[in-house]
């Protein structure tokens, strides 16, 4: 049985950008030959014929702007799939397409791009259609935040996940406004996952421009504070293409609001390194996070590891994540950082340092940071090897464990 079906955009030289189709029986979407050529214009009958032969649980469609007329036919075709659980349409859809999609009995995930033509009727279709009570996960992919907030009205159906992918730069004020609306209109929902992406990571803003614009686009505690009402949250994923500004106390306040958190991921595209700086949590903030959220299995957090804070009366945390992701994180000396992690966050055995390098980046400085984080990972491996060695004398680890 084919579990996944994907339409992908062709190149400009391939003719009309109407996408092409790849069926797959695994999570590898690109390992099978195409069923239709990239320059094929799919009619309703073509789509129905192709899709009707498959039993799929996930359907993805991504195409160019000329494919807008294909969407109604596409939505009608996939409505025959009683097993379909996940629909991702990376093209604008209108009311008619949304109406067809709402008829899918097993739908759990819906990610769409809302077009201007969907504005008049979407507000009545999504909140009131009883078939949407089967939707456990509903996400919107749009650059129109106003349209999304219009859909976030109290309703009967239950939302476990909210996902928004916005490819335009958002100011801090706009993000606060939107997340506040999300919190106020969805506070009765048992939200377990919130994914919020803002900005274009593939086209970073030059460093000098970013330095002057940083206050307007910075992600801060005030931005995330509205989400603290969701006490059942298990996964928070923030992709922010600008600076992040958080301190240890703010991270601790956020962590205490989400005791069941299993994934805490903040990816930022602009670091706090010269020629401008920002406020980052230290290793103490990381310790507060993993202590307040013992169920964490995924952590990504920008850190200021240039200094290692003194810890009083802290016990090693009992979290289970092995890889610590530290985007845009400055560091000076690897040894004290590795000793801190080994002593207080012993589950960490790997470190993934990620740096986006916009025009104007001090590449020499970033290279030094990357090398230091690599040394941290090597030291952690050596410490764990010593700890697991039955012949290791206790005095060999005394300086670290005491």
SVG drawing of the C-alpha trace seen along z (x, -y; Angstrom):
<svg xmlns="http://www.w3.org/2000/svg" viewBox="-22 -51 65 54">
<polyline fill="none" stroke="black" stroke-width="0.4" points="0.0,0.0 1.3,-3.5 1.3,-5.5 2.6,-8.8 2.0,-10.8 3.8,-13.9 3.4,-16.6 6.5,-18.6 7.2,-21.8 9.3,-21.5 11.9,-23.9 11.1,-26.8 12.5,-25.0 10.1,-22.1 7.1,-24.0 4.0,-25.0 4.8,-24.7 2.0,-22.3 4.0,-19.9 4.7,-16.2 3.6,-13.1 5.7,-10.7 4.2,-7.8 6.1,-6.2 5.8,-3.4 8.1,-4.9 9.0,-8.3 11.5,-8.8 9.5,-11.0 12.1,-11.1 13.2,-7.5 10.7,-6.4 10.4,-7.2 7.8,-9.8 4.4,-8.6 3.7,-11.8 6.2,-14.1 6.8,-17.6 5.3,-19.4 2.0,-17.5 -1.1,-19.5 -3.3,-17.4 -7.0,-17.4 -9.7,-16.3 -9.9,-12.9 -6.1,-12.5 -5.9,-13.3 -8.9,-11.0 -7.4,-8.2 -4.0,-8.4 -5.2,-9.0 -8.0,-6.4 -5.4,-3.7 -3.6,-4.4 -4.4,-3.9 -2.6,-6.8 -2.4,-8.3 -0.5,-11.5 -0.8,-13.7 1.5,-16.7 1.1,-19.1 3.5,-21.9 3.4,-23.8 3.7,-27.2 1.2,-30.0 -0.2,-28.7 -1.6,-25.7 -4.4,-27.6 -7.0,-26.2 -5.8,-22.7 -6.7,-22.9 -10.5,-22.4 -9.9,-19.3 -7.2,-18.1 -9.3,-18.6 -12.2,-16.6 -9.8,-13.8 -8.4,-13.3 -11.8,-13.3 -12.1,-9.7 -9.4,-8.7 -11.1,-7.4 -7.7,-6.6 -6.1,-10.0 -4.9,-11.5 -2.4,-14.2 -2.9,-16.8 -0.3,-19.4 -1.1,-21.9 1.7,-24.4 -0.5,-26.4 -3.4,-28.9 -6.7,-27.2 -10.2,-28.6 -13.5,-27.9 -14.5,-25.1 -11.2,-23.3 -11.6,-23.7 -15.1,-22.4 -13.9,-19.3 -11.1,-18.7 -13.5,-19.0 -15.2,-15.8 -12.2,-13.6 -13.4,-11.3 -9.9,-10.4 -8.2,-13.8 -5.9,-14.6 -3.5,-17.1 -4.4,-19.9 -1.8,-22.4 -2.9,-24.8 -2.1,-28.2 -5.2,-30.4 -5.9,-32.5 -7.7,-35.9 -10.6,-34.1 -11.1,-32.0 -11.7,-35.1 -15.5,-35.4 -16.6,-31.9 -13.8,-30.2 -14.9,-31.7 -18.2,-29.8 -16.8,-26.6 -14.0,-25.8 -15.6,-26.6 -19.0,-25.1 -18.6,-22.1 -19.2,-19.1 -16.9,-16.9 -14.0,-18.9 -14.6,-17.4 -12.5,-14.5 -9.5,-16.8 -7.0,-16.4 -4.4,-18.6 -5.1,-21.7 -2.4,-24.0 -2.5,-27.0 0.3,-28.0 -0.1,-31.6 1.4,-35.0 -1.9,-36.6 -1.9,-36.6 -5.2,-38.5 -7.0,-35.8 -5.6,-33.1 -6.8,-34.9 -10.3,-35.2 -10.4,-31.4 -9.3,-31.1 -12.7,-31.4 -14.2,-29.2 -15.5,-26.1 -16.6,-22.5 -13.7,-20.6 -10.6,-19.8 -7.2,-21.1 -4.1,-19.2 -1.7,-21.1 -1.4,-24.5 1.2,-25.2 1.9,-28.4 4.6,-28.9 5.1,-32.6 7.8,-33.4 7.8,-37.1 9.7,-38.9 7.5,-39.7 8.1,-42.5 8.1,-41.7 4.9,-43.6 3.1,-41.7 4.2,-38.4 3.0,-39.3 -0.4,-40.4 -0.9,-37.2 0.3,-34.8 -1.9,-36.7 -4.9,-36.2 -4.0,-32.5 -3.8,-32.2 -7.1,-34.1 -9.1,-32.3 -7.7,-28.8 -7.1,-28.7 -9.9,-26.1 -8.2,-23.8 -5.9,-21.0 -3.0,-22.2 -0.1,-19.8 2.1,-21.3 2.7,-24.8 4.9,-25.4 5.5,-29.0 7.9,-29.9 8.7,-33.4 11.1,-34.7 13.2,-33.5 16.3,-31.7 17.5,-31.2 17.9,-35.0 19.4,-36.3 19.5,-40.1 23.1,-41.6 24.6,-42.0 24.8,-45.8 21.1,-46.1 20.2,-43.6 22.1,-45.5 20.0,-48.6 16.7,-46.8 17.3,-44.3 14.9,-45.9 12.0,-45.8 12.4,-42.1 13.7,-40.6 12.0,-37.5 11.7,-38.1 10.0,-36.7 7.1,-39.1 6.6,-37.4 6.3,-33.9 4.5,-34.9 0.9,-34.5 1.6,-30.8 2.1,-30.2 -1.7,-29.6 -1.3,-26.2 -0.3,-24.1 -0.7,-20.8 1.8,-21.8 4.2,-19.0 6.0,-20.5 7.0,-24.2 8.9,-24.9 9.8,-28.4 11.8,-29.2 12.7,-32.9 14.9,-34.4 15.9,-37.3 17.6,-37.7 16.3,-36.0 16.5,-37.8 16.0,-35.6 17.6,-35.4 17.8,-32.7 14.9,-33.8 12.7,-34.1 13.5,-30.6 12.7,-29.3 9.3,-31.1 8.4,-29.6 9.6,-26.1 7.5,-26.2 4.4,-26.8 4.9,-23.6 5.7,-20.7 4.7,-18.1 7.0,-19.6 8.8,-17.0 10.3,-19.2 11.6,-22.8 13.1,-24.1 14.0,-27.7 15.9,-28.2 17.2,-31.7 18.8,-33.1 20.8,-35.9 23.4,-35.4 24.4,-37.5 27.9,-37.9 29.7,-41.1 29.2,-43.7 25.9,-43.6 24.8,-41.6 21.6,-40.3 20.6,-38.7 21.0,-34.9 20.3,-32.4 23.4,-30.8 24.0,-27.2 22.0,-28.0 19.0,-28.7 19.4,-25.4 19.6,-23.7 16.3,-25.4 14.6,-24.2 15.6,-20.6 14.8,-20.6 11.3,-22.0 10.6,-19.8 11.9,-16.3 10.2,-14.7 12.2,-16.6 13.7,-14.6 14.5,-17.4 16.1,-20.7 17.3,-23.5 18.2,-26.8 20.7,-29.6 23.1,-29.9 25.7,-32.3 28.4,-29.8 31.2,-32.4 31.0,-32.0 30.0,-29.0 27.9,-30.0 28.3,-28.7 25.5,-26.2 24.5,-25.7 22.6,-22.7 21.6,-21.3 21.2,-17.7 21.8,-16.1 18.7,-16.3 16.8,-13.1 15.9,-14.1 16.4,-11.7 17.6,-13.9 21.1,-13.0 21.8,-15.9 21.8,-19.5 21.2,-21.9 22.8,-25.3 22.0,-27.7 24.0,-30.9 25.7,-30.4 29.0,-32.0 31.5,-30.1 35.0,-30.7 36.5,-27.6 35.2,-24.1 36.4,-22.3 34.3,-24.1 31.2,-23.9 31.8,-20.2 32.3,-19.7 29.0,-21.5 27.0,-19.5 28.6,-16.2 27.8,-17.0 24.3,-18.6 22.9,-17.4 24.5,-14.0 22.1,-12.8 23.8,-15.1 26.4,-13.2 26.3,-15.2 26.2,-18.9 25.0,-20.4 26.1,-24.0 24.4,-25.8 25.3,-29.2 23.7,-31.2 26.2,-33.4 24.6,-36.5 26.7,-39.0 29.0,-40.8 29.6,-37.9 32.9,-37.7 33.7,-34.2 36.9,-33.9 34.9,-34.4 32.2,-31.9 34.8,-29.4 36.3,-29.7 32.8,-29.1 32.2,-26.0 35.6,-24.5 34.9,-25.1 31.6,-23.3 33.2,-20.4 35.7,-20.2 32.8,-20.1 31.3,-17.1 34.7,-15.3 35.2,-16.0 31.8,-14.6 32.5,-11.5 35.8,-11.1 34.1,-11.7 31.5,-9.1 34.1,-6.6 35.9,-7.0 32.7,-6.7 31.8,-3.5 35.2,-1.9 35.2,0.5 38.9,-0.1 38.6,-3.9 39.7,-5.1 37.4,-7.5 40.1,-10.2 40.2,-10.5 36.7,-12.0 36.9,-13.7 37.4,-17.2 34.3,-16.9 31.8,-15.1 32.6,-16.9"/>
</svg>
